[in-house]
């Protein structure tokens, strides 16, 4: 058996670490760590908010994919075929929308709500594109994260400068990893990244 190069394993680790289901969670944790969620929001409410985001952006989509695999509706968990992604993206967009709706009456978390709706916008974008052409879901999520942080940084939240630069660098590394693994073409990674970024910027500015 031929031993795979180190670059292969690094690309796989980066792809898992920056999975589209995980990036919204990272964004929410960043809100807490940088105190963009106001300090007067009680700890119990913060735990509720974190649980709500984890449930809707991570657990429900992951369970949906697992059930699809269990009932052999998809050949594997990677969602490598374009048609396998469409129902999952619909579920993701729906869960994000429900999460955003549940946040509408929670005082002081408008940024969190915008984050969730930006994620929903990226899912809708990927859903629409994948009806006709395969786009990188990893890069769509990464572009969405970059777009959100860029708007906040330009809005005066200077404490996000390091997370923004790190996210840009990791997004470039992720694009290289997806190309190295042969998962997407350069066009699919570029359209995913810039599409996700434009959608998230639009949501942050106008929603």
C-alpha positions in Angstrom: 0.0 0.0 0.0 1.4 3.4 -1.1 1.9 5.8 1.7 0.1 9.1 1.1 2.1 12.4 1.3 1.8 14.7 4.4 0.0 17.3 2.2 -2.9 14.8 1.7 -3.4 14.4 5.5 -3.1 18.1 6.1 -5.6 18.9 3.4 -8.1 16.4 5.0 -7.6 17.8 8.5 -8.2 21.3 7.2 -11.3 20.3 5.3 -12.7 18.7 8.4 -11.8 21.6 10.7 -13.4 24.1 8.3 -16.4 22.1 7.5 -19.4 24.2 6.4 -21.4 22.9 9.4 -18.7 24.1 11.8 -18.0 27.7 10.6 -21.3 29.2 11.9 -20.4 27.8 15.3 -16.9 29.4 15.1 -18.5 32.7 14.2 -20.8 32.6 17.3 -17.9 31.6 19.6 -16.0 34.6 18.2 -18.9 36.9 19.1 -18.8 35.7 22.6 -15.0 35.9 22.9 -14.7 39.4 21.5 -17.7 40.6 23.6 -19.8 41.6 20.6 -22.6 39.9 22.5 -23.3 42.5 25.2 -22.0 41.8 28.7 -25.5 42.3 30.2 -26.8 39.2 28.4 -27.0 36.6 31.2 -24.8 33.5 31.1 -27.9 31.3 31.0 -29.1 33.2 27.9 -25.7 32.8 26.3 -25.8 29.1 26.8 -29.3 29.0 25.3 -28.1 31.0 22.3 -25.1 28.8 21.8 -27.2 25.7 22.1 -29.7 27.1 19.6 -27.0 27.7 17.1 -25.4 24.4 17.6 -28.7 22.6 17.2 -29.8 24.4 14.0 -26.5 24.8 12.2 -24.6 21.7 13.2 -26.7 18.9 14.8 -29.8 18.9 12.7 -27.9 19.1 9.3 -25.4 16.4 10.5 -28.3 14.1 11.6 -30.0 14.7 8.3 -26.9 13.6 6.4 -26.5 10.6 8.6 -30.1 9.5 8.1 -29.7 9.9 4.3 -26.7 7.7 4.4 -28.4 5.2 6.8 -31.3 4.8 4.3 -28.9 4.7 1.4 -30.2 7.9 -0.2 -26.6 9.0 -0.6 -23.6 6.8 -1.4 -21.3 8.4 1.3 -21.1 11.2 3.8 -19.0 13.5 1.6 -21.9 14.8 -0.5 -19.6 14.7 -3.5 -22.5 14.4 -6.0 -24.3 17.6 -6.9 -27.8 16.1 -6.5 -27.0 14.7 -3.0 -26.4 18.3 -1.8 -29.7 19.8 -2.7 -31.9 18.4 0.1 -29.2 19.0 2.7 -28.8 22.6 1.6 -32.6 23.0 1.8 -32.5 21.7 5.4 -29.6 23.9 6.3 -31.3 27.1 4.9 -34.6 26.1 6.7 -32.8 25.5 10.0 -30.9 28.8 9.7 -34.1 30.7 9.0 -35.9 29.1 12.0 -32.9 29.9 14.2 -32.9 33.6 13.1 -36.7 33.8 13.7 -36.3 32.4 17.2 -33.7 35.1 17.9 -35.9 38.0 16.9 -37.2 38.8 20.4 -33.8 38.3 22.2 -32.5 41.7 23.2 -28.9 42.7 22.3 -28.1 39.9 19.9 -28.8 41.5 16.5 -25.3 40.7 15.3 -25.8 37.0 16.1 -29.1 37.1 14.2 -27.3 38.7 11.2 -24.7 36.0 11.4 -27.4 33.3 11.2 -29.2 35.0 8.3 -25.8 35.4 6.5 -25.4 31.6 6.9 -28.9 31.1 5.5 -28.1 33.3 2.6 -25.0 31.3 1.8 -27.0 28.1 1.9 -29.7 29.5 -0.4 -27.0 30.7 -2.8 -25.3 27.2 -2.8 -28.7 25.6 -3.2 -29.6 27.7 -6.2 -26.2 27.1 -7.9 -26.2 23.4 -7.2 -29.4 23.0 -9.0 -27.4 23.5 -12.2 -23.7 23.4 -11.4 -21.6 22.1 -8.5 -20.0 24.7 -6.3 -17.7 24.3 -3.3 -19.7 24.3 -0.1 -16.5 24.6 1.9 -15.5 27.8 0.1 -19.0 29.2 0.1 -19.0 29.0 3.9 -15.5 30.4 4.1 -16.4 33.3 1.9 -19.4 33.9 4.0 -17.3 34.1 7.1 -14.8 36.4 5.5 -17.6 38.7 4.3 -19.2 38.9 7.8 -15.9 39.8 9.5 -15.0 42.3 6.8 -18.2 44.2 7.3 -17.7 44.2 11.1 -14.1 45.3 10.7 -15.1 48.2 8.4 -17.8 49.1 10.9 -15.2 49.9 13.5 -14.8 46.6 15.3 -11.0 46.8 15.3 -10.6 43.8 17.6 -11.6 41.6 14.7 -8.6 42.5 12.6 -6.6 39.4 13.7 -9.5 37.0 13.3 -10.2 38.5 9.9 -6.7 38.1 8.6 -6.5 34.6 10.0 -9.8 33.7 8.3 -8.6 35.0 5.0 -5.4 33.0 5.3 -7.2 29.8 6.3 -9.7 30.3 3.4 -6.8 30.4 1.0 -5.3 27.3 2.5 -8.7 25.6 2.4 -9.1 26.4 -1.3 -5.6 24.9 -1.9 -6.6 21.8 0.1 -9.8 21.3 -1.8 -8.0 21.6 -5.1 -5.2 19.3 -3.9 -7.8 16.6 -2.9 -9.4 16.9 -6.4 -12.8 17.8 -4.9 -13.4 20.9 -7.0 -12.1 22.8 -9.9 -10.6 26.3 -9.5 -13.8 27.8 -10.9 -16.0 25.9 -8.3 -13.8 27.1 -5.4 -13.7 30.7 -6.7 -17.4 31.0 -7.3 -18.1 29.4 -3.9 -15.8 31.8 -2.1 -16.8 35.0 -3.8 -20.5 34.1 -3.9 -20.6 33.4 -0.2 -18.7 36.6 0.5 -21.0 38.8 -1.6 -24.2 37.2 -0.1 -23.0 37.6 3.5 -21.9 41.2 2.9 -25.4 42.0 1.4 -27.1 40.4 4.4 -25.0 42.3 6.9 -25.6 45.6 5.1 -29.2 45.4 4.1 -31.1 42.9 6.2 
